[in-house]
Amino acid sequence: MSDLTATVASIMPVSQPAMAAARARQAILTKPLGALGLLEDVSVRLAGIFDTDRPDPQGAAVIVAGADHGVATDGVSKYPREVTAAMIAAFVANTPAGSGGAAVNALARAVGVRVMVADLGIAADVPAHPAITDAKIRRGTRNLRVEAAMTPAEATRAIEVGIDLTERAIADGADLIVPAELGIGNTTSAAALTARLLGLAPDEATGRGTGVDDDGLARKTAVVTEALSRTPVTDPFDVLVELGGYEIAAMVGMFLAAAAHRRGVVVDGYVEGAAALVAVGLAPDVAGYLLPAGICAERGHRAQLDRLGLRPLFDLDLRLGEGTGGVLAVPLLKAAAAALREMRTFAEAGVPDA
């Protein structure tokens, strides 16, 4: 098992010289400066991550961590916790198109992204399967409304599982990592984390998640309010212990490990954004390795992205989770790198630079 402390200590800032060289190269490519919009900014981020003004990220992997939340018993979700176990089976089911019948499997096949799946704390027995990493810590977290969701040891273990999964993906050729999640109650946890870490009011950070109605949203907001009132902690690790989840902690490990190994890591949706906030709190240099996906429909996601310094690449009203938005971002990220790397300069093309 990889060590959390050692991983954090090994994270270095992205390369500022490579980013400067990438900006200079963008200025002399055969197009008006800024004509490729946000893709140009993304290409500069990629240059800093991979320490070259001609980045060429190859493989990509989406790592789906599954776990349930004790707070689900408070009626904060439209679905019962049993859904998580059923869904994880769908991630590895055989289909005519190939392995995996969930949304993220279909999207990942379409864009050439590998799918990895792990059970960190699903509140049911998950049948053994070679495509599912069994790292179950407990059958769901405790109810964050009334007590700490995890113990410090459990949170550390979950983070270190995320580190291990990421290192496995990198060893298999992934240059882009997409942390992802599956679990009932996790948008409530993400709302509580986001409200505390960003100093937001509960109603500014709490959205409809799985699609709860107005009464459900009011109940969910009240739960977040009570959880925040229960504990005054502000240290990022302590906030994670009190208000987080096993799959969120695993994604924290994914963000940390990607940065430690100088790989790009995509911030997908709201739950992923909460994990990214914790990771940056633990190791501020992680921020330079973050890459945007889209803006999701969940309230508070824009505030997360603003704090992380990310502009979303698209707005598709996504709120599924599973890393679906992050997977869709991979071709755009690779295209941004290709434009920076492969376009000719004005001098190379013999075109006057106006």
C-alpha positions as CSV (number, residue, x, y, z in Angstrom):
1,M,0.0,0.0,0.0
2,S,1.4,3.4,-1.0
3,D,2.0,5.9,1.8
4,L,-0.1,9.1,2.0
5,T,2.6,11.2,3.7
6,A,5.3,10.1,1.1
7,T,3.0,10.8,-1.8
8,V,2.1,14.3,-0.6
9,A,5.8,15.0,0.0
10,S,6.7,14.0,-3.5
11,I,4.4,16.4,-5.3
12,M,6.3,19.1,-7.1
13,P,4.9,22.3,-8.9
14,V,4.2,22.1,-12.6
15,S,6.9,23.4,-14.9
16,Q,6.6,27.1,-15.3
17,P,9.3,27.2,-18.0
18,A,7.4,24.7,-20.1
19,M,4.2,26.7,-19.7
20,A,6.0,29.9,-20.7
21,A,7.4,28.1,-23.8
22,A,3.9,26.8,-24.6
23,R,2.5,30.3,-24.5
24,A,5.2,31.6,-26.7
25,R,4.6,28.8,-29.2
26,Q,0.8,29.5,-29.2
27,A,1.7,33.1,-30.2
28,I,3.5,32.0,-33.4
29,L,1.2,29.1,-34.6
30,T,-0.7,29.6,-37.9
31,K,-3.8,31.1,-36.4
32,P,-4.8,34.3,-34.7
33,L,-3.7,34.2,-31.0
34,G,-6.7,33.0,-29.0
35,A,-8.6,31.6,-31.9
36,L,-8.8,28.2,-30.3
37,G,-10.1,29.7,-27.2
38,L,-10.0,27.6,-24.0
39,L,-8.1,24.9,-25.8
40,E,-5.1,27.1,-25.9
41,D,-5.2,27.6,-22.1
42,V,-5.7,23.9,-21.6
43,S,-2.7,23.2,-23.8
44,V,-0.5,25.5,-21.6
45,R,-1.7,23.6,-18.5
46,L,-0.7,20.3,-20.2
47,A,2.7,21.7,-21.0
48,G,3.3,22.5,-17.4
49,I,2.1,19.1,-16.3
50,F,4.3,17.1,-18.7
51,D,7.2,19.6,-18.7
52,T,7.3,20.1,-22.4
53,D,5.9,22.7,-24.8
54,R,4.8,19.8,-27.0
55,P,2.8,17.6,-24.6
56,D,1.6,14.3,-26.0
57,P,-0.7,12.5,-23.4
58,Q,-1.4,9.0,-24.4
59,G,-3.6,6.6,-22.5
60,A,-6.4,7.6,-20.2
61,A,-8.2,5.8,-17.4
62,V,-11.4,6.5,-15.5
63,I,-11.3,5.0,-12.0
64,V,-14.7,4.5,-10.4
65,A,-14.7,4.2,-6.7
66,G,-18.0,2.9,-5.2
67,A,-19.2,3.4,-1.7
68,D,-22.4,4.3,0.2
69,H,-23.1,6.9,2.9
70,G,-24.8,6.4,6.2
71,V,-26.6,9.7,5.7
72,A,-28.7,8.0,3.0
73,T,-30.9,6.7,5.8
74,D,-32.1,10.3,6.3
75,G,-33.9,10.3,2.9
76,V,-31.5,12.6,1.1
77,S,-31.5,10.5,-2.1
78,K,-34.2,9.5,-4.5
79,Y,-32.8,5.9,-4.5
80,P,-32.0,3.4,-1.8
81,R,-28.5,2.2,-1.1
82,E,-29.2,-1.1,-2.8
83,V,-28.9,0.7,-6.1
84,T,-25.1,1.0,-5.7
85,A,-24.5,-2.8,-5.6
86,A,-26.7,-3.3,-8.6
87,M,-24.9,-0.5,-10.5
88,I,-21.4,-1.8,-9.9
89,A,-22.5,-5.1,-11.4
90,A,-23.5,-3.2,-14.5
91,F,-20.0,-1.7,-14.7
92,V,-18.5,-5.2,-15.4
93,A,-21.5,-6.9,-17.1
94,N,-20.9,-8.5,-20.5
95,T,-22.8,-6.7,-23.3
96,P,-22.8,-7.0,-27.1
97,A,-20.6,-4.0,-27.3
98,G,-18.1,-5.3,-24.7
99,S,-17.5,-5.4,-21.0
100,G,-19.6,-3.0,-19.0
101,G,-23.1,-1.8,-19.5
102,A,-23.1,1.5,-17.5
103,A,-23.1,5.0,-19.1
104,V,-19.5,5.5,-18.4
105,N,-18.6,2.2,-20.1
106,A,-20.4,3.2,-23.3
107,L,-18.8,6.6,-23.3
108,A,-15.3,5.3,-22.5
109,R,-15.5,2.7,-25.3
110,A,-16.4,5.5,-27.7
111,V,-13.4,7.6,-26.8
112,G,-10.8,4.9,-26.0
113,V,-10.7,5.4,-22.2
114,R,-10.0,2.4,-19.9
115,V,-12.5,1.8,-17.0
116,M,-11.4,0.6,-13.6
117,V,-13.8,-0.2,-10.8
118,A,-13.3,-0.5,-7.0
119,D,-15.5,-1.2,-4.0
120,L,-14.4,1.0,-1.1
121,G,-17.6,0.7,1.0
122,I,-20.7,-0.4,-0.8
123,A,-23.4,-1.3,1.7
124,A,-23.9,-4.8,0.4
125,D,-21.9,-7.9,-0.6
126,V,-20.4,-7.4,-4.1
127,P,-19.7,-10.7,-5.9
128,A,-16.1,-11.3,-6.6
129,H,-15.1,-10.3,-10.1
130,P,-11.7,-9.9,-11.7
131,A,-12.6,-6.4,-13.0
132,I,-13.6,-5.1,-9.5
133,T,-10.9,-4.3,-6.9
134,D,-12.2,-5.3,-3.5
135,A,-11.0,-2.7,-1.1
136,K,-14.1,-2.5,1.1
137,I,-13.5,-0.7,4.3
138,R,-17.0,-0.9,5.8
139,R,-20.6,-1.2,4.6
140,G,-21.0,2.5,4.1
141,T,-19.9,5.4,6.2
142,R,-21.5,6.5,9.4
143,N,-24.2,9.1,9.3
144,L,-22.4,12.4,8.9
145,R,-25.4,14.3,10.4
146,V,-24.8,12.8,13.8
147,E,-21.2,11.7,13.9
148,A,-18.0,11.6,12.0
149,A,-18.4,9.7,8.7
150,M,-15.1,7.9,9.0
151,T,-12.3,7.4,11.4
152,P,-8.9,9.0,10.6
153,A,-7.5,5.5,9.9
154,E,-10.3,4.7,7.5
155,A,-9.9,7.9,5.6
156,T,-6.2,7.3,5.3
157,R,-6.7,3.8,4.1
158,A,-9.2,5.0,1.5
159,I,-6.9,7.7,0.3
160,E,-4.1,5.1,0.0
161,V,-6.3,2.8,-2.0
162,G,-6.9,5.7,-4.4
163,I,-3.2,6.2,-4.7
164,D,-2.6,2.5,-5.5
165,L,-5.3,2.4,-8.1
166,T,-3.9,5.5,-9.8
167,E,-0.4,4.1,-9.8
168,R,-1.7,0.9,-11.3
169,A,-3.4,2.9,-14.1
170,I,-0.2,4.9,-14.8
171,A,1.8,1.7,-14.9
172,D,-0.6,0.5,-17.6
173,G,0.0,3.6,-19.7
174,A,-2.5,6.2,-18.5
175,D,-1.3,9.8,-18.8
176,L,-4.7,11.2,-18.0
177,I,-6.6,10.1,-14.9
178,V,-10.3,10.6,-14.4
179,P,-11.4,10.1,-10.7
180,A,-15.0,9.0,-10.5
181,E,-17.5,7.8,-8.0
182,L,-20.6,5.7,-7.4
183,G,-22.6,5.8,-4.2
184,I,-25.9,6.8,-2.7
185,G,-25.7,9.9,-0.4
186,N,-22.5,11.2,-1.9
187,T,-23.9,14.6,-3.1
188,T,-25.0,15.3,0.4
189,S,-21.4,14.6,1.6
190,A,-20.0,16.7,-1.2
191,A,-22.3,19.5,-0.3
192,A,-21.2,19.5,3.3
193,L,-17.5,19.3,2.3
194,T,-17.9,22.1,-0.2
195,A,-19.8,24.4,2.2
196,R,-17.2,24.0,4.8
197,L,-14.1,24.2,2.6
198,L,-15.4,27.2,0.6
199,G,-17.3,28.9,3.4
200,L,-20.7,28.6,1.6
201,A,-24.1,28.5,3.2
202,P,-25.7,25.1,3.1
203,D,-28.3,26.2,0.6
204,E,-25.6,27.5,-1.7
205,A,-23.8,24.1,-1.8
206,T,-26.8,21.6,-1.7
207,G,-28.5,20.6,-4.9
208,R,-30.9,18.0,-6.1
209,G,-28.4,15.1,-6.6
210,T,-30.4,12.2,-7.9
211,G,-33.3,14.4,-8.7
212,V,-35.1,14.9,-5.3
213,D,-38.2,17.1,-5.3
214,D,-38.5,20.4,-3.4
215,D,-39.3,18.6,-0.1
216,G,-36.3,16.3,-0.6
217,L,-34.1,19.3,-1.3
218,A,-35.3,21.0,1.9
219,R,-34.6,17.8,3.9
220,K,-31.2,17.4,2.3
221,T,-30.3,21.0,3.0
222,A,-31.4,20.6,6.6
223,V,-29.2,17.5,7.0
224,V,-26.2,19.4,5.6
225,T,-26.9,22.3,8.0
226,E,-27.0,20.0,11.0
227,A,-23.8,18.2,9.9
228,L,-22.0,21.5,9.6
229,S,-23.3,22.6,13.0
230,R,-22.2,19.4,14.6
231,T,-18.5,19.9,13.9
232,P,-16.3,23.1,13.6
233,V,-13.3,21.5,11.9
234,T,-11.6,23.3,9.1
235,D,-8.4,21.3,8.4
236,P,-8.9,19.6,5.1
237,F,-8.2,16.1,6.4
238,D,-10.4,16.5,9.4
239,V,-13.2,17.9,7.2
240,L,-12.9,14.8,5.1
241,V,-13.0,12.5,8.1
242,E,-16.1,14.2,9.5
243,L,-18.1,14.9,6.4
244,G,-16.6,12.7,3.6
245,G,-17.0,9.2,2.3
246,Y,-14.8,6.3,1.4
247,E,-15.1,6.9,-2.4
248,I,-14.4,10.6,-1.9
249,A,-11.3,9.8,0.1
250,A,-10.2,7.4,-2.6
251,M,-10.6,10.1,-5.2
252,V,-8.5,12.4,-3.0
253,G,-5.8,9.8,-3.3
254,M,-6.2,9.7,-7.1
255,F,-5.7,13.5,-7.3
256,L,-2.6,13.3,-5.1
257,A,-1.1,10.3,-6.9
258,A,-1.6,11.8,-10.4
259,A,0.2,15.0,-9.3
260,A,3.0,13.0,-7.6
261,H,3.6,11.2,-10.9
262,R,3.2,14.3,-13.1
263,R,0.1,13.2,-14.8
264,G,-3.0,15.2,-15.7
265,V,-6.1,14.6,-13.6
266,V,-9.5,15.6,-14.7
267,V,-12.1,17.2,-12.4
268,D,-15.4,15.8,-13.5
269,G,-18.5,16.6,-11.4
270,Y,-19.6,17.9,-8.0
271,V,-18.5,15.0,-5.9
272,E,-15.1,14.9,-7.7
273,G,-14.8,18.6,-7.2
274,A,-15.2,18.2,-3.4
275,A,-12.4,15.6,-3.5
276,A,-10.2,17.9,-5.5
277,L,-10.8,20.7,-2.9
278,V,-9.6,18.3,-0.2
279,A,-6.6,17.2,-2.2
280,V,-5.5,20.8,-2.9
281,G,-5.9,21.6,0.8
282,L,-3.6,18.7,1.6
283,A,-1.1,19.6,-1.2
284,P,-1.5,23.0,-2.8
285,D,0.7,22.1,-5.8
286,V,-2.0,19.6,-6.9
287,A,-3.9,22.5,-8.3
288,G,-1.5,22.8,-11.3
289,Y,-2.2,19.2,-12.4
290,L,-6.0,19.7,-12.5
291,L,-7.7,19.7,-15.9
292,P,-11.3,20.8,-16.5
293,A,-14.2,18.8,-17.8
294,G,-17.7,20.3,-18.0
295,I,-19.9,22.2,-15.6
296,C,-22.4,19.9,-14.0
297,A,-26.0,20.7,-13.0
298,E,-25.4,20.4,-9.3
299,R,-25.5,23.7,-7.2
300,G,-22.1,24.7,-6.0
301,H,-20.1,23.2,-8.8
302,R,-19.3,26.6,-10.3
303,A,-17.9,27.7,-7.0
304,Q,-15.7,24.7,-6.8
305,L,-14.3,25.3,-10.2
306,D,-13.7,28.9,-9.5
307,R,-11.7,28.1,-6.4
308,L,-9.7,25.5,-8.3
309,G,-9.0,27.9,-11.1
310,L,-10.7,25.9,-13.8
311,R,-13.0,27.0,-16.7
312,P,-15.3,24.2,-17.8
313,L,-15.0,22.9,-21.3
314,F,-18.7,22.3,-21.9
315,D,-22.1,22.5,-20.4
316,L,-24.3,19.4,-21.0
317,D,-26.5,19.5,-17.9
318,L,-24.7,16.3,-16.7
319,R,-25.4,15.1,-13.2
320,L,-24.9,11.3,-13.4
321,G,-21.5,10.9,-11.9
322,E,-19.5,7.8,-12.8
323,G,-16.9,10.0,-14.4
324,T,-19.0,10.5,-17.5
325,G,-18.1,14.2,-17.9
326,G,-14.4,13.5,-17.3
327,V,-14.4,10.8,-20.0
328,L,-16.0,13.2,-22.5
329,A,-13.3,15.7,-21.7
330,V,-10.4,13.4,-22.7
331,P,-10.7,13.8,-26.5
332,L,-10.8,17.6,-26.0
333,L,-7.7,17.5,-23.8
334,K,-5.8,15.4,-26.3
335,A,-7.0,17.7,-29.1
336,A,-5.7,20.7,-27.2
337,A,-2.3,19.1,-26.9
338,A,-2.3,18.0,-30.5
339,A,-2.9,21.5,-31.8
340,L,-0.1,22.9,-29.7
341,R,2.3,20.1,-30.7
342,E,1.5,19.6,-34.4
343,M,0.5,22.9,-35.8
344,R,3.1,24.7,-37.9
345,T,4.4,28.1,-37.0
346,F,4.1,31.1,-39.3
347,A,7.8,30.8,-40.1
348,E,7.5,27.0,-40.9
349,A,4.5,27.6,-43.1
350,G,6.1,30.6,-44.9
351,V,3.1,32.7,-43.9
352,P,3.6,36.4,-42.9
353,D,2.7,36.9,-39.3
354,A,0.4,40.0,-39.1
